Amino acid sequence: MVRHMGRDVVKFGHWDEYVATSRALNEVLTRLGHPAYRLYESNWGTLNEAFWEAEYESSADIEARFAAVRKDPEFEAALKANLSHVVDGETRDYVLSEVVE
């Protein structure tokens, strides 16, 4: 199991729109077979910072699922709407796996 996690810095005055478009993007993704993403806000640190995460079977699973939806017009529109509320260059995404000792 791996976690797909990301961080966005939302433009000032765009928080509510970002949350709404994140929900809409999540609805599209789940309809297209992705797990639901959870959205978190940071109360300390960088202002207007949001984190999102979902669990997948593997990195290959993430890549295959996104390859399948990248050309979907509904996904593309939802992603574009969501990113319009993010500061340019302030999106990061990671694939995290648990350290096993």
MMTF fields as JSON, N, C-alpha, C and O atoms, coordinates in Angstrom:
{
  "mmtfVersion": "1.0.0",
  "mmtfProducer": "UNKNOWN",
  "numBonds": 403,
  "numAtoms": 404,
  "numGroups": 101,
  "numChains": 1,
  "numModels": 1,
  "chainsPerModel": [1],
  "groupsPerChain": [101],
  "chainIdList": ["A"],
  "bondAtomList": [4, 2, 8, 6, 12, 10, 16, 14, 20, 18, 24, 22, 28, 26, 32, 30, 36, 34, 40, 38, 44, 42, 48, 46, 52, 50, 56, 54, 60, 58, 64, 62, 68, 66, 72, 70, 76, 74, 80, 78, 84, 82, 88, 86, 92, 90, 96, 94, 100, 98, 104, 102, 108, 106, 112, 110, 116, 114, 120, 118, 124, 122, 128, 126, 132, 130, 136, 134, 140, 138, 144, 142, 148, 146, 152, 150, 156, 154, 160, 158, 164, 162, 168, 166, 172, 170, 176, 174, 180, 178, 184, 182, 188, 186, 192, 190, 196, 194, 200, 198, 204, 202, 208, 206, 212, 210, 216, 214, 220, 218, 224, 222, 228, 226, 232, 230, 236, 234, 240, 238, 244, 242, 248, 246, 252, 250, 256, 254, 260, 258, 264, 262, 268, 266, 272, 270, 276, 274, 280, 278, 284, 282, 288, 286, 292, 290, 296, 294, 300, 298, 304, 302, 308, 306, 312, 310, 316, 314, 320, 318, 324, 322, 328, 326, 332, 330, 336, 334, 340, 338, 344, 342, 348, 346, 352, 350, 356, 354, 360, 358, 364, 362, 368, 366, 372, 370, 376, 374, 380, 378, 384, 382, 388, 386, 392, 390, 396, 394, 400, 398],
  "bondOrderList": [1, 1, 1, 1, 1, 1, 1, 1, 1, 1, 1, 1, 1, 1, 1, 1, 1, 1, 1, 1, 1, 1, 1, 1, 1, 1, 1, 1, 1, 1, 1, 1, 1, 1, 1, 1, 1, 1, 1, 1, 1, 1, 1, 1, 1, 1, 1, 1, 1, 1, 1, 1, 1, 1, 1, 1, 1, 1, 1, 1, 1, 1, 1, 1, 1, 1, 1, 1, 1, 1, 1, 1, 1, 1, 1, 1, 1, 1, 1, 1, 1, 1, 1, 1, 1, 1, 1, 1, 1, 1, 1, 1, 1, 1, 1, 1, 1, 1, 1, 1],
  "groupList": [{"groupName": "MET", "atomNameList": ["N", "CA", "C", "O"], "elementList": ["N", "C", "C", "O"], "formalChargeList": [0, 0, 0, 0], "bondAtomList": [1, 0, 2, 1, 3, 2], "bondOrderList": [1, 1, 2], "singleLetterCode": "M", "chemCompType": "L-PEPTIDE LINKING"}, {"groupName": "VAL", "atomNameList": ["N", "CA", "C", "O"], "elementList": ["N", "C", "C", "O"], "formalChargeList": [0, 0, 0, 0], "bondAtomList": [1, 0, 2, 1, 3, 2], "bondOrderList": [1, 1, 2], "singleLetterCode": "V", "chemCompType": "L-PEPTIDE LINKING"}, {"groupName": "ARG", "atomNameList": ["N", "CA", "C", "O"], "elementList": ["N", "C", "C", "O"], "formalChargeList": [0, 0, 0, 0], "bondAtomList": [1, 0, 2, 1, 3, 2], "bondOrderList": [1, 1, 2], "singleLetterCode": "R", "chemCompType": "L-PEPTIDE LINKING"}, {"groupName": "HIS", "atomNameList": ["N", "CA", "C", "O"], "elementList": ["N", "C", "C", "O"], "formalChargeList": [0, 0, 0, 0], "bondAtomList": [1, 0, 2, 1, 3, 2], "bondOrderList": [1, 1, 2], "singleLetterCode": "H", "chemCompType": "L-PEPTIDE LINKING"}, {"groupName": "GLY", "atomNameList": ["N", "CA", "C", "O"], "elementList": ["N", "C", "C", "O"], "formalChargeList": [0, 0, 0, 0], "bondAtomList": [1, 0, 2, 1, 3, 2], "bondOrderList": [1, 1, 2], "singleLetterCode": "G", "chemCompType": "PEPTIDE LINKING"}, {"groupName": "ASP", "atomNameList": ["N", "CA", "C", "O"], "elementList": ["N", "C", "C", "O"], "formalChargeList": [0, 0, 0, 0], "bondAtomList": [1, 0, 2, 1, 3, 2], "bondOrderList": [1, 1, 2], "singleLetterCode": "D", "chemCompType": "L-PEPTIDE LINKING"}, {"groupName": "LYS", "atomNameList": ["N", "CA", "C", "O"], "elementList": ["N", "C", "C", "O"], "formalChargeList": [0, 0, 0, 0], "bondAtomList": [1, 0, 2, 1, 3, 2], "bondOrderList": [1, 1, 2], "singleLetterCode": "K", "chemCompType": "L-PEPTIDE LINKING"}, {"groupName": "PHE", "atomNameList": ["N", "CA", "C", "O"], "elementList": ["N", "C", "C", "O"], "formalChargeList": [0, 0, 0, 0], "bondAtomList": [1, 0, 2, 1, 3, 2], "bondOrderList": [1, 1, 2], "singleLetterCode": "F", "chemCompType": "L-PEPTIDE LINKING"}, {"groupName": "TRP", "atomNameList": ["N", "CA", "C", "O"], "elementList": ["N", "C", "C", "O"], "formalChargeList": [0, 0, 0, 0], "bondAtomList": [1, 0, 2, 1, 3, 2], "bondOrderList": [1, 1, 2], "singleLetterCode": "W", "chemCompType": "L-PEPTIDE LINKING"}, {"groupName": "GLU", "atomNameList": ["N", "CA", "C", "O"], "elementList": ["N", "C", "C", "O"], "formalChargeList": [0, 0, 0, 0], "bondAtomList": [1, 0, 2, 1, 3, 2], "bondOrderList": [1, 1, 2], "singleLetterCode": "E", "chemCompType": "L-PEPTIDE LINKING"}, {"groupName": "TYR", "atomNameList": ["N", "CA", "C", "O"], "elementList": ["N", "C", "C", "O"], "formalChargeList": [0, 0, 0, 0], "bondAtomList": [1, 0, 2, 1, 3, 2], "bondOrderList": [1, 1, 2], "singleLetterCode": "Y", "chemCompType": "L-PEPTIDE LINKING"}, {"groupName": "ALA", "atomNameList": ["N", "CA", "C", "O"], "elementList": ["N", "C", "C", "O"], "formalChargeList": [0, 0, 0, 0], "bondAtomList": [1, 0, 2, 1, 3, 2], "bondOrderList": [1, 1, 2], "singleLetterCode": "A", "chemCompType": "L-PEPTIDE LINKING"}, {"groupName": "THR", "atomNameList": ["N", "CA", "C", "O"], "elementList": ["N", "C", "C", "O"], "formalChargeList": [0, 0, 0, 0], "bondAtomList": [1, 0, 2, 1, 3, 2], "bondOrderList": [1, 1, 2], "singleLetterCode": "T", "chemCompType": "L-PEPTIDE LINKING"}, {"groupName": "SER", "atomNameList": ["N", "CA", "C", "O"], "elementList": ["N", "C", "C", "O"], "formalChargeList": [0, 0, 0, 0], "bondAtomList": [1, 0, 2, 1, 3, 2], "bondOrderList": [1, 1, 2], "singleLetterCode": "S", "chemCompType": "L-PEPTIDE LINKING"}, {"groupName": "LEU", "atomNameList": ["N", "CA", "C", "O"], "elementList": ["N", "C", "C", "O"], "formalChargeList": [0, 0, 0, 0], "bondAtomList": [1, 0, 2, 1, 3, 2], "bondOrderList": [1, 1, 2], "singleLetterCode": "L", "chemCompType": "L-PEPTIDE LINKING"}, {"groupName": "ASN", "atomNameList": ["N", "CA", "C", "O"], "elementList": ["N", "C", "C", "O"], "formalChargeList": [0, 0, 0, 0], "bondAtomList": [1, 0, 2, 1, 3, 2], "bondOrderList": [1, 1, 2], "singleLetterCode": "N", "chemCompType": "L-PEPTIDE LINKING"}, {"groupName": "PRO", "atomNameList": ["N", "CA", "C", "O"], "elementList": ["N", "C", "C", "O"], "formalChargeList": [0, 0, 0, 0], "bondAtomList": [1, 0, 2, 1, 3, 2], "bondOrderList": [1, 1, 2], "singleLetterCode": "P", "chemCompType": "L-PEPTIDE LINKING"}, {"groupName": "ILE", "atomNameList": ["N", "CA", "C", "O"], "elementList": ["N", "C", "C", "O"], "formalChargeList": [0, 0, 0, 0], "bondAtomList": [1, 0, 2, 1, 3, 2], "bondOrderList": [1, 1, 2], "singleLetterCode": "I", "chemCompType": "L-PEPTIDE LINKING"}],
  "groupTypeList": [0, 1, 2, 3, 0, 4, 2, 5, 1, 1, 6, 7, 4, 3, 8, 5, 9, 10, 1, 11, 12, 13, 2, 11, 14, 15, 9, 1, 14, 12, 2, 14, 4, 3, 16, 11, 10, 2, 14, 10, 9, 13, 15, 8, 4, 12, 14, 15, 9, 11, 7, 8, 9, 11, 9, 10, 9, 13, 13, 11, 5, 17, 9, 11, 2, 7, 11, 11, 1, 2, 6, 5, 16, 9, 7, 9, 11, 11, 14, 6, 11, 15, 14, 13, 3, 1, 1, 5, 4, 9, 12, 2, 5, 10, 1, 14, 13, 9, 1, 1, 9],
  "groupIdList": [1, 2, 3, 4, 5, 6, 7, 8, 9, 10, 11, 12, 13, 14, 15, 16, 17, 18, 19, 20, 21, 22, 23, 24, 25, 26, 27, 28, 29, 30, 31, 32, 33, 34, 35, 36, 37, 38, 39, 40, 41, 42, 43, 44, 45, 46, 47, 48, 49, 50, 51, 52, 53, 54, 55, 56, 57, 58, 59, 60, 61, 62, 63, 64, 65, 66, 67, 68, 69, 70, 71, 72, 73, 74, 75, 76, 77, 78, 79, 80, 81, 82, 83, 84, 85, 86, 87, 88, 89, 90, 91, 92, 93, 94, 95, 96, 97, 98, 99, 100, 101],
  "secStructList": [7, 3, 3, 3, 3, 3, 3, 3, 3, 3, 7, 6, 6, 7, 2, 2, 2, 2, 2, 2, 2, 2, 2, 2, 2, 2, 2, 2, 2, 2, 2, 6, 6, 7, 7, 7, 7, 3, 3, 3, 3, 7, 1, 1, 1, 1, 6, 6, 3, 3, 3, 3, 3, 3, 3, 3, 1, 7, 2, 2, 2, 2, 2, 2, 2, 2, 2, 2, 2, 6, 6, 7, 2, 2, 2, 2, 2, 2, 2, 2, 2, 2, 2, 6, 6, 3, 3, 3, 3, 3, 3, 3, 3, 3, 3, 3, 3, 7, 7, 7, 7],
  "xCoordList": [0.853, 0.0, 0.906, 1.874, 0.587, 1.303, 0.286, -0.903, 0.781, -0.072, 0.319, 1.488, -0.672, -0.456, -0.857, -2.03, 0.108, -0.131, 0.368, 1.374, -0.337, 0.091, -0.156, -0.85, 0.441, 0.334, 0.103, 0.798, -0.863, -1.135, -1.115, -1.516, -0.647, -0.805, -1.882, -1.717, -2.977, -4.15, -4.009, -3.539, -4.412, -4.377, -5.253, -6.297, -4.824, -5.619, -6.97, -7.05, -8.015, -9.357, -9.989, -11.099, -9.302, -9.799, -10.085, -10.383, -10.003, -10.115, -11.418, -11.387, -12.55, -13.837, -13.962, -14.469, -13.499, -13.542, -12.613, -12.949, -11.446, -10.513, -11.153, -11.081, -11.775, -12.424, -13.531, -13.648, -14.333, -15.424, -14.886, -15.413, -13.848, -13.311, -12.545, -12.462, -11.989, -11.35, -12.391, -12.153, -13.542, -14.633, -15.119, -15.357, -15.267, -15.721, -14.7, -15.078, -13.426, -12.368, -12.39, -12.24, -12.574, -12.641, -13.815, -13.685, -14.954, -16.124, -15.833, -16.211, -15.166, -14.808, -13.848, -14.038, -12.832, -11.852, -12.49, -12.193, -13.349, -13.964, -14.89, -14.973, -15.578, -16.405, -15.554, -16.011, -14.312, -13.407, -12.553, -11.606, -12.882, -12.224, -11.087, -10.396, -10.876, -9.83, -10.398, -11.607, -9.532, -10.012, -10.324, -9.815, -11.15, -11.473, -10.265, -9.557, -10.045, -8.977, -9.538, -10.677, -8.724, -9.068, -8.368, -7.23, -9.034, -8.476, -8.269, -9.158, -7.093, -6.741, -6.294, -5.77, -6.507, -5.962, -4.939, -5.033, -3.974, -2.949, -3.321, -3.652, -3.261, -3.569, -2.323, -2.43, -1.166, 0.106, 1.005, 0.779, 1.998, 2.939, 2.552, 2.152, 2.672, 2.368, 0.871, 0.042, 0.535, -0.874, -1.533, -0.912, -2.801, -3.608, -3.004, -3.078, -2.417, -1.814, -2.823, -3.458, -2.96, -3.872, -3.092, -2.141, -3.507, -2.903, -4.008, -5.138, -3.691, -4.66, -3.963, -2.766, -4.734, -4.109, -5.13, -6.321, -4.617, -5.403, -4.448, -3.248, -4.982, -4.159, -4.406, -5.542, -3.321, -3.348, -2.544, -1.83, -2.667, -1.932, -0.429, 0.362, -0.031, 1.39, 1.573, 0.602, 2.821, 3.115, 2.608, 2.086, 2.765, 2.29, 0.773, 0.251, 0.069, -1.387, -1.772, -2.679, -1.08, -1.346, -1.124, -1.976, 0.04, 0.387, -0.632, -1.04, -1.039, -2.001, -3.354, -3.976, -3.813, -5.127, -5.131, -6.102, -4.044, -4.001, -3.793, -4.312, -3.051, -2.893, -4.246, -4.498, -5.109, -6.432, -7.367, -8.297, -7.147, -8.082, -7.528, -8.276, -6.257, -5.647, -6.315, -6.296, -6.886, -7.527, -9.034, -9.737, -9.523, -10.953, -11.275, -10.694, -12.185, -12.462, -13.022, -12.735, -13.805, -14.362, -13.253, -13.253, -12.313, -11.171, -10.328, -9.966, -10.02, -9.184, -9.824, -9.131, -11.116, -11.824, -11.824, -11.617, -12.054, -12.07, -10.692, -10.568, -9.664, -8.288, -7.916, -7.337, -8.245, -7.945, -8.666, -8.08, -9.925, -10.683, -10.041, -9.906, -9.645, -9.025, -7.695, -7.449, -6.855, -5.533, -5.605, -4.639, -6.721, -6.843, -6.867, -6.715, -7.055, -7.093, -5.798, -5.713, -4.79, -3.516, -2.457, -2.422, -1.601, -0.486, 0.399, 0.763, 0.745, 1.598, 2.882, 3.558, 3.202, 4.431, 4.34, 5.338, 3.166, 3.031, 2.173, 1.399, 2.324, 1.703, 2.82, 3.742, 2.735, 3.699, 2.894, 1.818, 3.419, 2.784, 3.839, 4.904, 3.506, 4.446, 3.751, 2.536, 4.543, 4.085, 4.904, 6.124, 4.211, 4.879, 4.613, 3.494, 5.66, 5.492, 6.043, 7.003, 5.41, 5.765, 7.131, 7.474, 7.895, 9.195, 8.942, 8.294, 9.446, 9.269, 10.62, 11.617, 10.629, 11.89, 11.934, 12.92],
  "yCoordList": [-1.17, 0.0, 1.243, 1.31, 2.213, 3.492, 4.619, 4.444, 5.763, 6.929, 7.978, 8.344, 8.454, 9.579, 10.823, 11.009, 11.666, 12.842, 14.079, 14.034, 15.158, 16.399, 17.588, 17.516, 18.686, 19.943, 21.045, 21.125, 21.888, 23.067, 24.304, 24.249, 25.409, 26.7, 27.43, 27.72, 27.715, 28.302, 29.823, 30.432, 30.424, 31.88, 32.514, 31.97, 33.663, 34.374, 34.76, 35.232, 34.554, 34.859, 33.763, 33.938, 32.633, 31.552, 30.275, 29.245, 30.315, 29.085, 28.323, 27.125, 29.005, 28.324, 27.711, 26.6, 28.438, 27.922, 26.715, 25.755, 26.775, 25.645, 24.405, 23.318, 24.567, 23.425, 22.863, 21.647, 23.731, 23.279, 22.538, 21.488, 23.075, 22.41, 21.142, 20.217, 21.081, 19.844, 18.748, 17.598, 19.105, 18.123, 17.653, 16.461, 18.577, 18.216, 17.304, 16.332, 17.616, 16.788, 15.397, 14.393, 15.343, 14.066, 13.228, 12.015, 13.865, 13.148, 12.547, 11.41, 13.31, 12.812, 11.629, 10.592, 11.786, 10.711, 9.428, 8.34, 9.542, 8.324, 7.675, 6.448, 8.478, 7.919, 7.171, 6.214, 7.623, 7.009, 5.897, 5.423, 5.483, 4.321, 4.583, 3.646, 5.82, 6.146, 6.089, 6.229, 5.884, 5.987, 7.448, 8.359, 7.658, 9.024, 9.669, 9.035, 10.917, 11.694, 12.426, 12.895, 12.516, 13.3, 14.649, 14.72, 15.707, 17.058, 17.59, 17.497, 18.149, 18.7, 20.147, 20.529, 20.939, 22.295, 22.385, 21.674, 23.257, 23.473, 24.7, 25.755, 24.546, 25.668, 26.44, 27.498, 25.934, 26.577, 26.449, 25.592, 27.277, 27.173, 28.11, 29.25, 27.629, 28.431, 28.74, 27.848, 30.0, 30.393, 29.768, 29.629, 29.396, 28.825, 27.545, 27.303, 26.744, 25.495, 24.354, 24.216, 23.55, 22.41, 21.143, 21.174, 20.04, 18.744, 17.787, 17.892, 16.871, 15.872, 14.533, 14.456, 13.469, 12.147, 11.05, 11.18, 9.97, 8.763, 7.575, 7.735, 6.4, 5.194, 4.372, 4.206, 3.865, 3.008, 1.745, 1.679, 0.759, -0.494, -0.315, -0.907, 0.508, 0.675, 1.924, 2.542, 2.281, 3.397, 3.079, 3.951, 1.848, 1.437, 1.578, 1.936, 1.301, 1.451, 2.913, 3.209, 3.822, 5.262, 5.66, 6.295, 5.274, 5.648, 5.108, 5.821, 3.859, 3.256, 3.948, 4.213, 4.242, 4.878, 6.296, 6.703, 7.054, 8.405, 8.389, 9.261, 7.426, 7.312, 7.083, 7.565, 6.348, 6.039, 7.243, 7.285, 8.226, 9.365, 10.659, 11.623, 10.705, 11.968, 12.566, 13.784, 11.762, 12.277, 12.434, 12.786, 12.174, 12.317, 13.802, 14.477, 14.338, 15.773, 16.257, 17.377, 15.435, 15.83, 15.942, 16.871, 14.996, 15.064, 16.297, 17.036, 16.515, 17.663, 18.981, 19.872, 19.114, 20.339, 20.511, 21.617, 19.428, 19.505, 19.834, 20.617, 19.245, 19.535, 20.984, 21.666, 21.451, 22.84, 23.819, 24.815, 23.546, 24.422, 24.456, 25.52, 23.286, 23.213, 23.978, 24.773, 23.737, 24.375, 25.879, 26.587, 26.378, 27.825, 28.582, 29.804, 27.869, 28.492, 28.286, 28.646, 27.706, 27.412, 28.386, 28.718, 28.838, 29.712, 28.957, 27.807, 29.603, 28.959, 28.439, 29.153, 27.204, 26.594, 26.083, 25.619, 26.16, 25.75, 24.498, 24.378, 23.582, 22.262, 21.24, 21.275, 20.348, 19.248, 17.971, 17.962, 16.893, 15.621, 14.55, 14.579, 13.601, 12.581, 11.228, 11.136, 10.188, 8.827, 8.346, 8.201, 8.104, 7.72, 6.258, 5.766, 5.576, 4.203, 4.108, 4.783, 3.261, 3.126, 2.475, 1.545, 2.962, 2.375, 1.107, 1.143, 0.001, -1.274, -1.686, -1.77, -1.936, -2.312, -3.779, -4.273],
  "zCoordList": [0.0, 0.0, 0.0, 0.758, -0.846, -0.879, -0.757, -1.021, -0.357, -0.185, -1.228, -1.349, -1.976, -2.889, -2.114, -1.79, -1.821, -1.007, -1.745, -2.454, -1.57, -2.198, -1.307, -0.293, -1.726, -0.989, -2.0, -3.013, -1.728, -2.553, -1.66, -0.498, -2.213, -1.557, -2.356, -3.541, -1.677, -2.319, -2.358, -1.397, -3.457, -3.59, -2.512, -2.153, -1.999, -1.006, -1.606, -2.74, -0.832, -1.285, -2.129, -2.632, -2.293, -3.144, -2.365, -2.971, -1.037, -0.253, -0.516, -0.799, -0.426, -0.594, -1.997, -2.151, -3.004, -4.371, -4.535, -5.228, -3.892, -3.943, -3.329, -3.902, -2.171, -1.506, -2.396, -2.547, -2.979, -3.852, -5.077, -5.446, -5.703, -6.894, -6.518, -7.326, -5.32, -4.847, -4.687, -5.058, -4.136, -3.994, -5.355, -5.554, -6.286, -7.63, -8.324, -8.978, -8.182, -8.762, -8.136, -8.834, -6.839, -6.138, -6.636, -6.802, -6.875, -7.395, -8.771, -9.05, -9.616, -10.945, -10.806, -11.442, -9.985, -9.817, -9.288, -9.783, -8.303, -7.762, -8.794, -8.86, -9.591, -10.667, -11.693, -12.317, -11.854, -12.828, -12.21, -12.837, -10.988, -10.402, -9.439, -9.039, -9.058, -8.087, -6.676, -6.486, -5.681, -4.302, -3.978, -4.631, -2.981, -2.564, -1.898, -1.115, -2.215, -1.582, -0.372, -0.383, 0.664, 1.859, 1.738, 1.273, 2.148, 2.061, 3.468, 4.315, 3.712, 5.018, 4.848, 3.802, 5.883, 5.896, 7.019, 8.019, 6.845, 7.854, 8.681, 8.14, 9.979, 10.866, 11.283, 11.904, 10.955, 11.264, 10.04, 9.185, 9.96, 8.842, 7.717, 7.954, 6.505, 5.332, 5.292, 5.471, 5.056, 4.98, 3.754, 2.701, 3.91, 2.828, 2.25, 1.045, 3.105, 2.672, 2.829, 3.875, 1.793, 1.815, 1.474, 0.693, 2.067, 1.804, 1.383, 1.859, 0.506, 0.064, -0.026, -0.303, 0.213, 0.193, -0.099, 0.183, -0.673, -0.916, -0.936, -1.162, -0.701, -0.697, -1.955, -2.398, -2.517, -3.699, -3.393, -2.393, -4.257, -4.069, -4.248, -3.513, -5.233, -5.548, -6.405, -6.841, -6.637, -7.546, -8.953, -9.648, -9.351, -10.679, -10.778, -11.834, -9.692, -9.658, -9.886, -10.664, -9.203, -9.378, -10.836, -11.456, -11.373, -12.741, -13.743, -14.66, -13.571, -14.503, -14.422, -15.451, -13.217, -13.072, -13.644, -14.281, -13.42, -13.977, -15.478, -16.175, -15.995, -17.447, -18.104, -19.209, -17.422, -17.973, -17.978, -18.783, -17.103, -17.02, -17.6, -17.76, -17.913, -18.36, -19.592, -19.765, -20.426, -21.641, -21.472, -22.419, -20.278, -20.017, -19.894, -19.044, -20.717, -20.688, -19.349, -18.928, -18.693, -17.397, -16.343, -15.535, -16.357, -15.444, -15.732, -14.817, -16.996, -17.371, -16.946, -16.453, -17.128, -16.744, -15.227, -14.727, -14.496, -13.03, -12.481, -11.54, -13.059, -12.618, -12.919, -12.073, -14.108, -14.489, -13.568, -13.143, -13.257, -12.353, -10.972, -10.368, -10.477, -9.154, -9.13, -8.223, -10.118, -10.132, -10.365, -10.081, -10.872, -11.078, -9.742, -9.719, -8.647, -7.322, -6.542, -5.368, -7.196, -6.545, -7.052, -8.237, -6.151, -6.525, -7.516, -7.272, -8.638, -9.641, -9.007, -8.266, -9.305, -8.804, -7.377, -6.826, -6.769, -5.367, -5.202, -4.252, -6.134, -6.008, -5.962, -6.778, -5.021, -4.905, -4.775, -4.176, -5.337, -5.021, -4.845, -5.461, -3.981, -3.542, -3.519, -3.343, -3.701, -3.435, -2.247, -2.328, -1.151, 0.085, 0.403, 0.255, 0.842, 1.301, 2.722, 3.092, 3.484, 4.888, 5.043, 4.312, 5.984, 6.3, 7.097, 8.143, 6.608, 7.294, 7.862, 7.145, 9.137, 9.791, 10.076, 10.623]
}
